Amino acid sequence: MSKPIDNSIRKYDSKNNLIEKCCKKCNSWFDVSNFFRQSTSVDGYLNICKPCQKGKMKKQYQDKVEKKKGISQSDLDEYFKTQ
């Protein structure tokens, strides 16, 4: 059973083409070109904008590196400042 489409976060043109979408993270409206494609989504785009998605992925990568190496980015920055 499919979910109903929430049109309060999408804007369509007169030909029923998706033109704008609201980011779920920053609540800003963007052209659909500012969203990554996602084939499993109802409208074919992620529900968060590219800048928010990039920030999310960067944080996940930093957390992964920090966990793997056991040292935080701030500790590395401090280490290199003292040299």
C-alpha positions as CSV (number, residue, x, y, z in Angstrom):
1,M,0.0,0.0,0.0
2,S,1.5,3.3,-1.0
3,K,1.6,6.5,1.1
4,P,-0.4,9.5,0.1
5,I,1.6,12.2,-1.5
6,D,2.2,15.3,0.7
7,N,1.8,18.2,-1.8
8,S,2.5,20.8,0.9
9,I,6.2,20.3,0.3
10,R,6.0,20.3,-3.5
11,K,5.1,22.9,-6.1
12,Y,4.0,21.9,-9.6
13,D,3.7,23.9,-12.8
14,S,0.6,24.0,-15.1
15,K,1.7,20.8,-16.8
16,N,1.9,19.0,-13.4
17,N,5.8,18.9,-13.5
18,L,7.5,19.2,-10.2
19,I,9.4,22.5,-10.1
20,E,10.1,23.2,-6.4
21,K,10.4,21.3,-3.3
22,C,10.8,22.1,0.4
23,C,13.8,20.6,2.3
24,K,12.8,18.7,5.3
25,K,16.0,19.6,7.2
26,C,16.4,23.4,6.6
27,N,12.7,24.1,5.6
28,S,13.9,26.1,2.6
29,W,12.3,26.0,-0.9
30,F,14.6,25.0,-3.8
31,D,14.3,24.2,-7.4
32,V,14.3,20.4,-7.9
33,S,17.8,20.6,-9.4
34,N,19.0,21.3,-5.8
35,F,17.9,17.8,-4.7
36,F,19.7,14.5,-5.5
37,R,17.7,11.9,-7.4
38,Q,16.2,8.9,-5.5
39,S,14.3,6.3,-7.5
40,T,12.5,4.9,-4.4
41,S,11.0,8.3,-3.5
42,V,7.4,9.2,-4.6
43,D,8.6,12.2,-6.6
44,G,12.0,10.8,-7.6
45,Y,14.1,13.1,-5.3
46,L,15.5,13.0,-1.8
47,N,13.6,14.9,0.8
48,I,16.6,17.0,1.9
49,C,18.5,19.5,-0.4
50,K,22.0,19.0,-1.7
51,P,23.7,21.3,0.8
52,C,22.0,19.6,3.7
53,Q,22.8,16.1,2.3
54,K,26.4,17.0,1.7
55,G,26.7,18.3,5.3
56,K,25.1,15.1,6.6
57,M,27.5,12.9,4.6
58,K,30.5,15.0,5.7
59,K,29.5,14.6,9.3
60,Q,29.0,10.8,8.9
61,Y,32.4,10.5,7.3
62,Q,34.1,12.5,10.0
63,D,32.4,10.4,12.7
64,K,33.5,7.2,11.0
65,V,37.1,8.4,10.7
66,E,37.0,9.6,14.3
67,K,35.7,6.2,15.5
68,K,38.2,4.3,13.4
69,K,41.2,6.3,14.5
70,G,40.1,7.1,18.0
71,I,41.0,10.8,17.5
72,S,38.7,13.7,16.9
73,Q,39.1,16.3,14.1
74,S,39.6,19.1,16.7
75,D,42.4,17.1,18.3
76,L,44.1,16.7,14.9
77,D,43.7,20.4,14.2
78,E,45.2,21.3,17.6
79,Y,48.1,18.8,16.9
80,F,49.0,20.4,13.6
81,K,48.8,24.0,15.0
82,T,51.4,23.1,17.6
83,Q,53.9,21.9,15.0
